Amino acid sequence: MNGKFILIALIICIFTTGCHEDEDHENKQKLENELREQRQTADRWMTIAGILGIGCTVLFGAGVAIGSKARKQVSKNE
């Protein structure tokens, strides 16, 4: 009798518990897609910031060179 009760309880537990893997899988896929989009956006901004940083450095170097040349010309004329 005790074995039958355990078997019946086990069968009831198996049929009453649902499998929610499909919903979890869809939710995980949605979150992974959002995370991928956020990473792509962050990568784009990092690329833009890097290009602007390099451009500013080049312009700064050009400005220093022009200023140095102008200072030398002024000191020669004095």
C-alpha positions, 0 to 999 in steps of 0.5 A: 500500500505504501509503495502504491501511494508513493507511485501515485504521488510521484505520477501526480507530481510529474503531471502537475508540474509544468515545464516552463523552459520555453518561456524562460528560453524566449526570455533569455533570447530576448535579454541576450539580443538586448545585451548584444545591441547594447554592446554594439552601441557601446562599441560604436561610441568607443570607436567614435571617441577613439577617432575623435581622441586621435584627431584632437591629438593630431590637431594639438601636435599641429598647433604646437608645431605652428606655434613653435615655428611662429615663436622662432620667426618672431625671435629671429626678427627681434 
